[in-house]
Amino acid sequence: MSLLIHIRYMGENDNAKKFAKDMIDKKIVDKIRKQKGNLQYDYYLPLEEDGSILLIDRWENQEALDTHHKSSMMEDIIELREKYDLRMIVERFESIEDNLDDIKYIRK
């Protein structure tokens, strides 16, 4: 079962975009993508809303996500979030590939 995390970062002006650019420029994103169990770590800009950015973050399992949360990179992320004074909305989704009965209403 993989975990999908959506984190919507919101701030004044272009602060959310500057945050993501710093994450990329400081190679924090590269380090996260190389962590064992990371399947995706990508930023997206909403077309209809200024001042926010969406992170789509996917992990193999809870253990991989927990390891990430305990890593030193989290301190770097928190520091940048504070630097840019960002608010967050976090959503978590779990895949249902282990229980195929749950997908009978979803078209493939």
JOLINNOR-V172956 format. One record per residue. N is the residue number from 1. OMEGA is omega as a letter, one per 30 degrees, with the letter a starting at -180 (* if undefined). NEAR is the number of other ideal C-beta (glycine too) atoms within 12 Angstrom. Layout:
n=N omega=OMEGA near=NEAR
n=N omega=OMEGA near=NEAR
This chain:
n=1 omega=l near=19
n=2 omega=l near=24
n=3 omega=l near=29
n=4 omega=a near=27
n=5 omega=l near=30
n=6 omega=l near=24
n=7 omega=l near=30
n=8 omega=l near=26
n=9 omega=a near=37
n=10 omega=l near=27
n=11 omega=l near=26
n=12 omega=l near=17
n=13 omega=a near=15
n=14 omega=a near=20
n=15 omega=l near=25
n=16 omega=l near=36
n=17 omega=l near=27
n=18 omega=l near=25
n=19 omega=a near=38
n=20 omega=l near=33
n=21 omega=l near=20
n=22 omega=l near=26
n=23 omega=a near=35
n=24 omega=a near=22
n=25 omega=a near=14
n=26 omega=l near=20
n=27 omega=l near=14
n=28 omega=l near=31
n=29 omega=l near=27
n=30 omega=l near=15
n=31 omega=l near=21
n=32 omega=l near=35
n=33 omega=l near=23
n=34 omega=l near=15
n=35 omega=l near=29
n=36 omega=l near=18
n=37 omega=l near=25
n=38 omega=a near=29
n=39 omega=a near=23
n=40 omega=l near=23
n=41 omega=a near=31
n=42 omega=l near=23
n=43 omega=l near=29
n=44 omega=l near=21
n=45 omega=l near=20
n=46 omega=a near=18
n=47 omega=a near=8
n=48 omega=a near=7
n=49 omega=l near=17
n=50 omega=l near=16
n=51 omega=l near=23
n=52 omega=l near=31
n=53 omega=a near=35
n=54 omega=l near=25
n=55 omega=l near=35
n=56 omega=a near=24
n=57 omega=a near=36
n=58 omega=a near=29
n=59 omega=a near=31
n=60 omega=a near=23
n=61 omega=a near=21
n=62 omega=l near=17
n=63 omega=l near=17
n=64 omega=l near=26
n=65 omega=l near=29
n=66 omega=l near=17
n=67 omega=l near=20
n=68 omega=a near=31
n=69 omega=l near=22
n=70 omega=a near=13
n=71 omega=l near=22
n=72 omega=l near=16
n=73 omega=l near=26
n=74 omega=l near=20
n=75 omega=l near=14
n=76 omega=l near=22
n=77 omega=a near=31
n=78 omega=l near=19
n=79 omega=l near=18
n=80 omega=l near=28
n=81 omega=l near=28
n=82 omega=l near=16
n=83 omega=a near=18
n=84 omega=l near=29
n=85 omega=a near=18
n=86 omega=l near=32
n=87 omega=a near=20
n=88 omega=l near=25
n=89 omega=a near=18
n=90 omega=l near=18
n=91 omega=a near=16
n=92 omega=l near=18
n=93 omega=l near=16
n=94 omega=l near=20
n=95 omega=a near=20
n=96 omega=a near=17
n=97 omega=l near=15
n=98 omega=a near=12
n=99 omega=a near=11
n=100 omega=l near=12
n=101 omega=a near=10
n=102 omega=a near=13
n=103 omega=a near=13
n=104 omega=a near=10
n=105 omega=a near=9
n=106 omega=l near=11
n=107 omega=l near=5
n=108 omega=* near=7
